[in-house]
Each structure stands twice: as C-alpha cells, then as structure tokens.
Amino acid sequence: MATIATLAAVPAHAELVNASNPATIKAIVESQGWPATLVSKPGDDPYIESNRNGLKFLVLFMNCTEGRNCKTLQYYMGFSDAKQVPLEKFNQWNKEKRFARAYRDDEGDPVLEMDVDVDFNGIPRENIGETFNTWSSLMDTFREFIFED
C-alpha cells in the first residue's frame, strides 16, 4: 500500500530527468531559448556551453564514471575582466545569497557556481527548468554585483 501511495503522489506525466543523458539536459537548456553546444571528449566528463543575454556559462556534468553515467550537474560562469574584486565582496555574496556560491578561480577571476543534484531516479523535468530560471536570475544579479561601483 505504501508503494501505491508514493506513486500516487507523483503525477503520471512527470518525466524524471537525471544527468546520465546529456542530450536531455541540452534539450532543456534549448527549451529555455538559449543556445546549447554539447562538448564530449573521450576520457573527459561532458559539458554544455551556452549563453543568455551575453552571459556565457557552462553546464558541467559531474560525478561521472569514465565520462558517462553522471550523477550531478553544476552551472558555472565567470568574468575574466573583473580581477580587482576584493575577497570581502565574495564573502558578502556568499553570506546574503542562496543557491550559488562565488569565489575567485585560480586565475583570480570572479566565478559563480550552482550545484544541482539529480542523482538516483532524477527530478521532474519541470524542476530542472526551474533550476535554470533560478540560475538565470543569479547570473544577472552576480553581474550587477561584480560590476557595481
């Protein structure tokens, strides 16, 4: 009976999506109206290159086994033209914002990352789309935050 109750809680039409099929994630990025290029090189984990309103970003497939059967996603963007941002500003972002963390990468560039756990059976396709809505808002806010006077 518990199994039936659990199944009844999930709408029959809900398609569960995980990170094991990069083409599905690419299609979801494109459904947001953004271009998406899937990059897959032998021996490396796949990733998607995209941009929204001039903001380039990556969707990295993480926790993969030999470049396949990935378990999580990470949305990633950075600015190579803002190396002067003080560390206190990153601390302020990380203290005040949710869902994505900011830091300086090895080259000193401001970076924003957002992790999305889609392990096991996955999450509904609509929820993946919603993570991209959150991500797009965070990208805009981060750009304003980094370049404000």
C-alpha positions in Angstrom: 0.0 0.0 0.0 2.8 2.4 0.8 4.2 1.9 -2.7 0.9 2.8 -4.3 0.6 5.9 -2.1 4.0 7.0 -3.2 3.3 6.5 -6.8 0.0 8.4 -6.5 1.9 11.5 -5.2 3.9 11.8 -8.4 1.8 12.9 -11.4 1.7 10.2 -14.1 3.0 12.7 -16.7 6.1 13.8 -14.7 9.2 12.8 -16.6 12.1 12.3 -14.3 15.4 13.6 -15.6 18.9 12.8 -14.4 22.4 13.7 -15.6 23.1 10.3 -17.3 21.8 11.6 -20.6 23.5 14.9 -21.6 21.3 15.3 -24.7 18.2 15.6 -22.5 19.8 18.4 -20.4 20.9 20.1 -23.7 17.3 20.0 -24.9 16.1 21.5 -21.6 18.7 24.4 -22.0 17.4 24.9 -25.5 13.8 24.9 -24.3 14.8 28.0 -22.2 15.5 29.7 -25.5 19.3 29.5 -25.1 21.8 28.0 -27.5 23.5 24.8 -26.3 26.5 23.0 -27.6 27.3 19.6 -26.0 31.0 19.0 -25.7 32.1 15.4 -25.1 35.7 14.4 -25.4 37.0 10.8 -24.8 38.2 10.4 -21.2 36.6 13.7 -20.0 33.2 14.5 -18.4 30.8 16.1 -20.9 29.6 19.7 -20.6 27.3 22.1 -22.3 28.4 25.6 -23.5 25.6 28.2 -23.5 24.8 31.8 -23.1 22.0 34.0 -22.0 21.8 37.7 -22.7 25.5 37.8 -23.5 26.4 35.9 -20.3 28.4 32.7 -21.2 28.0 29.8 -18.9 28.7 26.1 -18.7 26.6 23.1 -17.5 29.1 20.7 -16.2 28.3 17.0 -15.8 29.8 15.9 -12.5 30.3 12.7 -10.5 30.7 10.7 -13.7 32.2 7.3 -14.3 34.7 7.4 -17.2 32.7 10.3 -18.7 29.4 8.6 -18.5 26.6 7.9 -16.1 26.9 11.3 -14.4 25.0 11.9 -11.2 25.0 15.7 -10.7 25.2 19.0 -12.6 27.0 22.2 -11.9 26.2 25.5 -13.6 29.3 27.7 -13.9 30.1 31.2 -15.1 33.0 33.7 -14.6 34.3 37.1 -15.6 37.9 37.4 -16.8 37.7 41.2 -16.8 37.0 41.8 -13.1 40.1 40.5 -11.2 40.0 43.6 -8.9 37.0 42.4 -6.9 38.0 42.2 -3.2 37.5 39.0 -1.3 35.2 40.7 1.1 32.7 41.2 -1.8 32.7 37.4 -2.4 32.1 36.9 1.4 29.2 39.3 1.2 27.6 37.4 -1.8 28.0 34.0 0.0 26.5 35.4 3.2 23.5 37.1 1.5 22.6 34.9 -1.4 21.3 31.3 -1.6 21.7 28.5 -4.2 25.0 29.7 -5.8 28.5 30.4 -4.4 31.0 32.9 -5.5 34.8 32.8 -5.4 38.0 33.7 -7.3 39.3 30.9 -9.5 43.0 30.1 -9.9 43.4 33.0 -12.4 41.7 35.5 -10.0 38.5 35.7 -12.0 35.2 36.0 -10.2 33.2 32.8 -10.6 29.7 31.7 -9.8 28.7 28.1 -9.4 25.4 26.4 -8.7 25.2 22.6 -7.9 22.1 20.6 -8.9 21.7 17.1 -7.5 19.8 14.9 -10.0 21.1 11.6 -8.7 19.1 8.3 -8.4 15.9 8.4 -10.4 16.2 12.1 -11.1 13.9 15.0 -10.6 10.9 16.2 -12.7 11.8 17.9 -16.0 9.9 21.0 -14.9 12.1 21.2 -11.8 15.3 21.2 -14.0 13.8 24.0 -16.0 13.1 25.9 -12.7 16.8 25.5 -11.7 17.7 27.3 -15.0 15.2 30.1 -14.1 17.0 30.4 -10.7 20.4 30.3 -12.4 19.5 33.0 -14.9 18.3 35.3 -12.1 21.5 34.6 -10.2 23.7 35.3 -13.3 22.1 38.7 -13.8 22.4 39.5 -10.1 26.0 38.4 -10.0 27.0 40.5 -13.0 25.4 43.6 -11.3 27.1 42.7 -8.0 30.5 42.3 -9.5 30.4 45.4 -11.7 28.6 47.8 -9.4 30.6 50.8 -8.2 
